[in-house]
Structure formats: structure tokens, C-alpha cells
Amino acid sequence: MALRLCCAWIFILLLPGPSDGGKLLVVPMVGSHWLSMQQVVEKLSEKGHEVVVLMPEVSWQMKAAQAYTVKTYPVTQTLEELDGAFREYVTTNLQDRPFPLNVIAQYNISVHVFSTFFVQCKDLFSSKETLQYLNQSGFDAVLTDPVFMCGATLANYFSLPFVFFMRGFPCNLHYEAPQCPSPLSYAPRLFTFNSDHMTFFQRVENALVSLLELQYCNGFYQDAIKLSSEVLQRDVSLLDLMNSASIWLLRYDFVFEYVRPVMPNMVFVGGINCAQKKPLPKTQQSQLICFGCVFMTYGFQTACR
């Protein structure tokens, strides 16, 4: 019953149309993830909701705006450290290695990047002034990007219902946590680079990677799990943090994904994945249309996500 009431309240916050405004805390992720979430935050503000965005003092692309209130908190990292970690990540992903060397390299650099960025979450919980402000603000719900799980930890800390706004998750967790079926016979796992048409040996590879998923995701999130357990003063698993989400707003289209059932609290909101840009000149539009026709003629399918 309590879960239904939480879900109903969050849906009221997010539904269009005139309504009494609620108070929403937004815990985003820096960089391109924020560019996607910012559009939703501005729309919520336009509809009368009081929105407070929690931002680290050092970040990518995150700036104050008139549409919402910004609360910053001090961090120990410099922008150069964040840039360096991301450059290493990109360089590693662009290198061509055979399986399983590609998986091992990408896993190691992903753990490094997660650990680097998660320092900002540790800084947040070290800021007593920020935590006191959040505790006294009387928020109704939390909207968060779950990639680093900081928002989920913060919502559990203040016993607030929260919404995930996301594109995807490593280790297939965005289907594992809500208990959605994800058949190994045609749903390829991350790092395998398989399609939905797999040979027998590719399916064996897919099954082996699936068995390891939760283990290597615990490696990704070891800092998040450790901090959450300390902050919440109980043993916390990664699935514990994710299962407590009231609603999953999935910013992609169901028709572009591998077919599988989803849970009632999972809502597809379309391809909100980039900042809006000015329309292309007509000449470039024509070139793009012709380019797309060539791809369709030769049997390729393209989709802007």
C-alpha cells in the first residue's frame, strides 16, 4: 500500500497539466546525462513544481538556470582529474582487442572511472551543511540518474521515494533489478558485442558473461555499496538500492530494443538523449535523407537514440 501511494504521488509530480506543485530534489550525473535530464527539470519547473538541483562545485556541463534552484556542495577533485579519467576510458574503449582481452580492459577502466567519479558522492555525505539543508527542505521525492547510485543512496538516507531517469545500466541491471525476463538466447549481454542473431558458440559466450554480470557489477559499485552501507548503517547490496526505486523512466523507445516484458513501474519516455540543437539547413537535411535511403536500400537499419 505504501509503495502504491509513493508511485501515485510521483506520477502526479510528473504528469502534464495544472496541479499543485510538489518539491523535487534532483540528483543528476554530470556531463551528457545532465543535458538529457535538464529538459525534464525545466518542464517540471514550468508546471509549478519547486525543483532543487544538487550540483558538485566541479562538474561538466552543469550550470545554474532561472528555471530551477541550484544547491552546490564542495568537492575535493579538480576538473583536470575528471578529464584525465574520462580520456583514459575513451582511449581504452577505442582500442581493438580480441575477446576476452577487450572485456578485461574495459572492465578495469570502468572500475577506475566509477571510483574516480564516486569521490564526489563521498564529498556530498561529508558536507554536513549540505545534508542539513536537504534534511530541512521537506522534499516530496527525488529524481536521479542512477549510474553512480548517489541519488538512490541519498533518497534512502532521507527516506524519500525516488525516480530513476536513465538510458541503460551495465550488467543488465535495469532488467535484473525490476525482475524483467531477459532471455539469453537473443538478448546479448554487455561486452559480448553480439547481435540478437547468435550462433551456438555466441550463445554459450552470452551465458558465461551473464553468470559473471552481478559479480563484475559489484566491482563497478564497490565504493557505492560500501558508502551506502556506512551511511544507512546496515548491509546494503546493489540490488537493494535499485529495487527501492518507485518508478523507472527509461529514455529510449521500446520498439528499438530487444523484445522483452517490462514491469508496470517502468515507463518509456522516448529518445531524450541530447540537448536540442538548431535544425539543419535544407541542403544538409537532403544529404542526410539520401544517406539514410542508401542505408535502408542495403538492408541496414539506423535509429537515433
Number of C-alpha atoms within 10 A of each C-alpha: 6 7 12 10 12 17 19 13 15 22 14 14 21 14 11 11 8 8 12 9 15 20 18 24 26 24 23 26 25 17 12 15 21 21 20 21 24 21 15 14 21 16 14 22 20 13 18 16 20 18 24 22 21 21 22 22 18 19 17 17 11 20 10 12 10 8 16 18 15 19 17 15 20 15 18 11 17 11 11 10 12 16 12 12 18 18 13 14 19 12 10 17 16 9 11 9 13 8 11 10 11 16 16 13 15 18 17 15 20 20 19 17 19 19 19 17 18 19 15 23 20 17 16 22 17 14 13 12 12 16 17 10 11 17 12 8 13 13 18 16 23 27 25 27 24 25 20 21 22 25 26 28 24 23 22 19 15 16 10 18 23 27 25 23 23 22 21 15 13 15 21 18 18 21 18 15 16 19 13 14 14 18 12 16 16 16 21 25 23 16 17 17 10 17 13 13 12 16 12 10 9 17 21 14 17 23 17 13 19 18 10 11 18 18 11 17 18 17 18 23 20 17 20 26 22 14 19 25 15 12 15 14 10 9 11 18 16 19 15 13 21 20 15 17 24 23 23 22 19 20 20 20 14 15 7 11 9 14 13 12 11 16 13 9 14 16 17 15 15 14 15 20 19 15 13 10 6 5 8 10 8 9 8 11 12 12 11 13 11 12 11 14 13 12 13 12 9 8 9 10 9 10 6 7 13
